[in-house]
């Protein structure tokens, strides 16, 4: 039950939206359980919670992107049913997704008015649109001509174009899902200024983030979600960071028994790995480091710092223009991804749904897939050894404590955390020499994270080299023997475990603005 | 309530089979000699034509691809067989004739080569399977017409002196009273079932159709697997070309026209998703039975050719609608039971 710390005497008309027992289930996971949540009029309503806590699901239902499995949504005290985003927009609710929904090949103006164009005699009225777009942009202090191609704008500006689009629909409630995740400090400042402006104009904001400092700065009402439940709300003045963390993480405190593994010889070495962006600048800027057997390297960096590019380069999935990758002293250049896997590399990709799971295949087929891929192709017509497969999969299910009733069920019948364990297990099964994990705990619950941490520790102890990336500072600090901080494609800090220090890491991760 | 849904689900899963039963029963009543051993054997021999192509097509569709060139390969394969049997290969003054077995092997290899070309263009040049095989459909048909300048190769009986007699056996011969094409279909079905269910290659095929990106990162040899399925499809089509030429003892350049449509229809009827990753070879074979029995039954009833096409089309669309319905129902049942678990069965929104 949500605790009733919020002041009961608050007049009802301060609440613009409210949910009653809102529940949303997916085949493998319950994203929200009976949530009663209030959105206060003309405030910045902040939602905070760990990955997978249900914040985004909540917002998707408030904006009509998805429909609840059960429960009701009230707006201005009346029940509403948002079958679609269009319906939600009629009621003045607009959402800006973390991944912006814009069209780079169209002009700013076309983007703002897409799907609700202004017409004059049956054709698009570009004059009115230009005029209105100009006004909207000026209101946001954005000095961009409406005819500019969206593709020519940076991420920060694009975010504001999304806001302009929402404003053009006369949004009264604006939902922003992690709006700052791709922004620089300066852009964040600007966004906050715009948010305050919107508030003055009477717009209610719902703001999702997991950056604490930001929330304390911009938020008025702070609500916390955990494991699909609403666990508490407070006014900003009454909330403390300690209270937020306590409620976010819950009773299951992150514990990880760190044991330093014995280091063996050097197994992976990067020398001046460099790749360029098509648009100029570096994707990877002379990245060099080496990994020993038994060592766990954590890579910390903000979104877009080059973590995924780094992994993809090591794996041969992305071409690089300079430098080299060596495994056990032998250069990997010229080897395909598959051959690199055979040399003893393994990879857990960041995006579980798109790159990790083979959703409609069985848990067993998913787990043994990589292993089956290491045989020469001509052997692929020999029958699979199902008995052996079952044994391997059973072992891995036990090791990672995956909750499955039957390994022949499709993998998407599992919860997100268990799916991720399957993806990880798939790579563990091939007993690699080096394993690269890109955000291995993204979107999974605390318990599942523990299991993943334990397993990573065990693998390192068995002499495997581990490189993982994470955007959770605590995770990087808890797990790593050494932390590399990546910012704008460059390693800006290389800190051994003994000297780990939050502030130093965060400072190193923020690209210096020119 | 859940029991009711489970029965629905079961019925929906067996829908292709139920459709086949319905077709057999319907025509059994309407047409006096529909259910006789000889008629069923003859119709099954027709099924073998569609079925063999559908096997290859199913493997291709499982990888989320499509092979539109199969009908043309049937025609071209038949024409090559006709050419080799009647005119042989000329080297200067010498003419070389092949035995029937050799001709069969050459044509099968040729079908595989067409598949290889499809596969290479699709995987290496990044051309969409639909477009690539559509192009190959035209090329194959044009080539089939070019082989003998638009004419047929009649009378493929061969000559005793050349040692190439007996071609008719392939299409019209029997073993244990059952036509050889039916045996070929059975063998190819078993091979395809073995591949899809038992081997790593089968896993690769499903993995690519399920999520190509994920499959690539899991290490699946995408290119080789795709080459395999297109080659397999080409070989299946070439076999059909041989069978048809053998049955008529004539190769006609327009043979196999529109066969790709029946094969895709059979796969869809059998529950193969055109989005890839979902479907079974056996389902496609049952689908082929439905399509062919339906067509033959209508012929026996005297339904006009035009109506036959309309009805065939409606059956295929209906099958896919039911398929979608099953998927949605399945998802709904899962969600309903999950919602009930979570809320204690209080309410559930539609």
Interface residues (C-beta under 8 A of the other chain):
Chain A: X21 X23 X25 X26 X27 X30 X33 X34 X67 X68 X69 X70 X71 X317 X337 X338 X341 X347 X349 X354 X355 X356 X357 X358 X359 X360 X361 X365 X368 X369 X370 X372 X373 X374 X375 X377 X379 X380 X381 X382 X383 X384 X413 X426
Chain B: X194 X195 X198 X199 X200 X201 X203 X204 X206 X207 X210 X211 X213 X214 X215 X216 X217 X218 X219 X220 X221 X224 X277 X278 X331 X334 X335 X338 X339 X341 X342 X343 X346 X347 X348 X349
